[in-house]
């Protein structure tokens, strides 16, 4: 699995529906295609932003083949940077399947109807 490295600017949506206020990084189509060729859907990645490790995060399609990486509060704290700052990313596609929290699954065992609902 190929990893890519690039430098990007932290951006922030001023007004964009449910994404209003999000801090994000744009990942151009040509870079996203190196991670997951012929893909236009959201996919998970792992790696580093500057020296801060990231995992369990998703690249979201923006249209025209470009993707965005939302920078959550933990990531912003880890890199100690804000909108307009430059960051260096080293990322790769994360092929590990998503695993639900074990405590949550134990709770679902107590409610069979909820467990069935979750599987749909």
C-alpha atoms as a printed R data frame, in Angstrom:
    type eleno elety resid chain resno       x      y      z
1   ATOM     1    CA   UNK     A     1   0.000  0.000  0.000
2   ATOM     2    CA   UNK     A     2   1.489  3.304 -1.117
3   ATOM     3    CA   UNK     A     3   1.980  6.214  1.230
4   ATOM     4    CA   UNK     A     4   2.037  9.764 -0.042
5   ATOM     5    CA   UNK     A     5   3.562 12.907  1.460
6   ATOM     6    CA   UNK     A     6   2.532 16.464  0.674
7   ATOM     7    CA   UNK     A     7   2.197 19.914  2.187
8   ATOM     8    CA   UNK     A     8  -1.202 21.571  2.542
9   ATOM     9    CA   UNK     A     9  -2.864 24.609  4.070
10  ATOM    10    CA   UNK     A    10  -5.405 24.238  6.870
11  ATOM    11    CA   UNK     A    11  -8.699 25.690  5.653
12  ATOM    12    CA   UNK     A    12 -12.005 26.384  7.383
13  ATOM    13    CA   UNK     A    13 -15.542 26.409  5.998
14  ATOM    14    CA   UNK     A    14 -17.168 29.752  6.784
15  ATOM    15    CA   UNK     A    15 -20.635 28.687  5.661
16  ATOM    16    CA   UNK     A    16 -21.252 25.304  4.090
17  ATOM    17    CA   UNK     A    17 -24.336 23.594  5.519
18  ATOM    18    CA   UNK     A    18 -23.460 20.865  8.014
19  ATOM    19    CA   UNK     A    19 -19.734 21.485  7.408
20  ATOM    20    CA   UNK     A    20 -19.866 25.115  8.606
21  ATOM    21    CA   UNK     A    21 -16.915 25.765 10.919
22  ATOM    22    CA   UNK     A    22 -15.010 22.602  9.957
23  ATOM    23    CA   UNK     A    23 -11.229 22.864  9.701
24  ATOM    24    CA   UNK     A    24 -10.018 20.724  6.804
25  ATOM    25    CA   UNK     A    25  -7.316 19.909  4.298
26  ATOM    26    CA   UNK     A    26  -7.963 19.490  0.585
27  ATOM    27    CA   UNK     A    27  -6.481 16.358 -0.985
28  ATOM    28    CA   UNK     A    28  -6.288 16.817 -4.773
29  ATOM    29    CA   UNK     A    29  -7.682 14.049 -6.985
30  ATOM    30    CA   UNK     A    30  -4.278 13.033 -8.327
31  ATOM    31    CA   UNK     A    31  -2.990 12.383 -4.784
32  ATOM    32    CA   UNK     A    32  -6.147 10.578 -3.669
33  ATOM    33    CA   UNK     A    33  -5.864  8.318 -6.709
34  ATOM    34    CA   UNK     A    34  -2.364  7.309 -5.610
35  ATOM    35    CA   UNK     A    35  -3.857  6.134 -2.310
36  ATOM    36    CA   UNK     A    36  -6.879  4.347 -3.761
37  ATOM    37    CA   UNK     A    37  -6.900  4.160 -7.579
38  ATOM    38    CA   UNK     A    38 -10.236  4.535 -9.413
39  ATOM    39    CA   UNK     A    39 -12.060  5.431 -6.190
40  ATOM    40    CA   UNK     A    40 -14.559  8.284 -5.884
41  ATOM    41    CA   UNK     A    41 -16.113  7.297 -2.520
42  ATOM    42    CA   UNK     A    42 -15.093  8.116  1.042
43  ATOM    43    CA   UNK     A    43 -12.295  5.950  2.428
44  ATOM    44    CA   UNK     A    44 -10.282  5.636  5.610
45  ATOM    45    CA   UNK     A    45  -6.667  6.725  5.944
46  ATOM    46    CA   UNK     A    46  -3.876  6.611  8.504
47  ATOM    47    CA   UNK     A    47  -0.539  8.360  8.876
48  ATOM    48    CA   UNK     A    48   0.724 11.653 10.272
49  ATOM    49    CA   UNK     A    49  -0.028 15.343 10.106
50  ATOM    50    CA   UNK     A    50   3.291 16.957 10.915
51  ATOM    51    CA   UNK     A    51   4.424 14.557 13.681
52  ATOM    52    CA   UNK     A    52   0.921 13.875 15.045
53  ATOM    53    CA   UNK     A    53  -0.313 10.334 14.261
54  ATOM    54    CA   UNK     A    54  -3.781  9.969 12.734
55  ATOM    55    CA   UNK     A    55  -5.901  6.875 12.239
56  ATOM    56    CA   UNK     A    56  -9.574  6.025 11.967
57  ATOM    57    CA   UNK     A    57 -10.213  9.133  9.856
58  ATOM    58    CA   UNK     A    58 -11.907  9.364  6.497
59  ATOM    59    CA   UNK     A    59 -11.216 11.252  3.285
60  ATOM    60    CA   UNK     A    60 -14.542 12.616  2.023
61  ATOM    61    CA   UNK     A    61 -15.248 13.304 -1.662
62  ATOM    62    CA   UNK     A    62 -15.626 16.993 -2.557
63  ATOM    63    CA   UNK     A    63 -16.564 16.571 -6.206
64  ATOM    64    CA   UNK     A    64 -14.402 16.709 -9.328
65  ATOM    65    CA   UNK     A    65 -12.292 13.922 -7.807
66  ATOM    66    CA   UNK     A    66 -10.877 15.976 -4.933
67  ATOM    67    CA   UNK     A    67 -11.257 14.897 -1.302
68  ATOM    68    CA   UNK     A    68 -11.195 16.621  2.070
69  ATOM    69    CA   UNK     A    69  -9.804 15.532  5.394
70  ATOM    70    CA   UNK     A    70 -11.694 17.026  8.330
71  ATOM    71    CA   UNK     A    71  -9.297 18.048 11.093
72  ATOM    72    CA   UNK     A    72 -11.027 17.261 14.385
73  ATOM    73    CA   UNK     A    73 -10.296 18.874 17.767
74  ATOM    74    CA   UNK     A    74  -7.818 16.177 18.850
75  ATOM    75    CA   UNK     A    75  -5.900 16.570 15.594
76  ATOM    76    CA   UNK     A    76  -5.878 20.385 15.869
77  ATOM    77    CA   UNK     A    77  -4.577 20.111 19.426
78  ATOM    78    CA   UNK     A    78  -1.946 17.554 18.362
79  ATOM    79    CA   UNK     A    79  -0.544 19.776 15.614
80  ATOM    80    CA   UNK     A    80  -1.115 23.062 17.522
81  ATOM    81    CA   UNK     A    81  -2.014 24.904 14.314
82  ATOM    82    CA   UNK     A    82  -5.026 26.821 13.035
83  ATOM    83    CA   UNK     A    83  -6.585 27.952  9.777
84  ATOM    84    CA   UNK     A    84  -4.019 29.259  7.295
85  ATOM    85    CA   UNK     A    85  -1.095 27.247  8.710
86  ATOM    86    CA   UNK     A    86   0.894 24.850  6.533
87  ATOM    87    CA   UNK     A    87   1.113 21.181  7.525
88  ATOM    88    CA   UNK     A    88   2.940 18.175  6.129
89  ATOM    89    CA   UNK     A    89   0.945 14.988  5.680
90  ATOM    90    CA   UNK     A    90   2.213 11.458  5.206
91  ATOM    91    CA   UNK     A    91  -0.809  9.217  4.698
92  ATOM    92    CA   UNK     A    92  -1.855  5.865  3.290
93  ATOM    93    CA   UNK     A    93  -5.161  4.091  2.782
94  ATOM    94    CA   UNK     A    94  -6.245  2.230  5.924
95  ATOM    95    CA   UNK     A    95  -7.502 -1.185  4.842
96  ATOM    96    CA   UNK     A    96  -8.260 -2.322  8.407
97  ATOM    97    CA   UNK     A    97 -11.962 -2.910  8.890
98  ATOM    98    CA   UNK     A    98 -13.786 -0.621 11.301
99  ATOM    99    CA   UNK     A    99 -14.260 -2.288 14.685
100 ATOM   100    CA   UNK     A   100 -17.058 -1.250 17.016
101 ATOM   101    CA   UNK     A   101 -16.234 -0.485 20.635
102 ATOM   102    CA   UNK     A   102 -16.275 -3.727 22.667
103 ATOM   103    CA   UNK     A   103 -18.131 -2.145 25.613
104 ATOM   104    CA   UNK     A   104 -20.805 -0.885 23.218
105 ATOM   105    CA   UNK     A   105 -21.170 -4.361 21.730
106 ATOM   106    CA   UNK     A   106 -21.513 -5.849 25.239
107 ATOM   107    CA   UNK     A   107 -24.340 -3.384 25.937
108 ATOM   108    CA   UNK     A   108 -26.048 -4.402 22.711
109 ATOM   109    CA   UNK     A   109 -25.982 -8.022 23.868
110 ATOM   110    CA   UNK     A   110 -28.453 -6.924 26.583
111 ATOM   111    CA   UNK     A   111 -30.849 -5.531 23.950
112 ATOM   112    CA   UNK     A   112 -31.345 -7.983 21.050
113 ATOM   113    CA   UNK     A   113 -33.667 -5.596 19.152
114 ATOM   114    CA   UNK     A   114 -31.022 -2.870 19.187
115 ATOM   115    CA   UNK     A   115 -28.367 -5.336 18.001
116 ATOM   116    CA   UNK     A   116 -30.577 -6.391 15.079
117 ATOM   117    CA   UNK     A   117 -31.259 -2.748 14.218
118 ATOM   118    CA   UNK     A   118 -27.530 -1.947 14.181
119 ATOM   119    CA   UNK     A   119 -26.806 -4.701 11.664
120 ATOM   120    CA   UNK     A   120 -29.184 -3.127  9.098
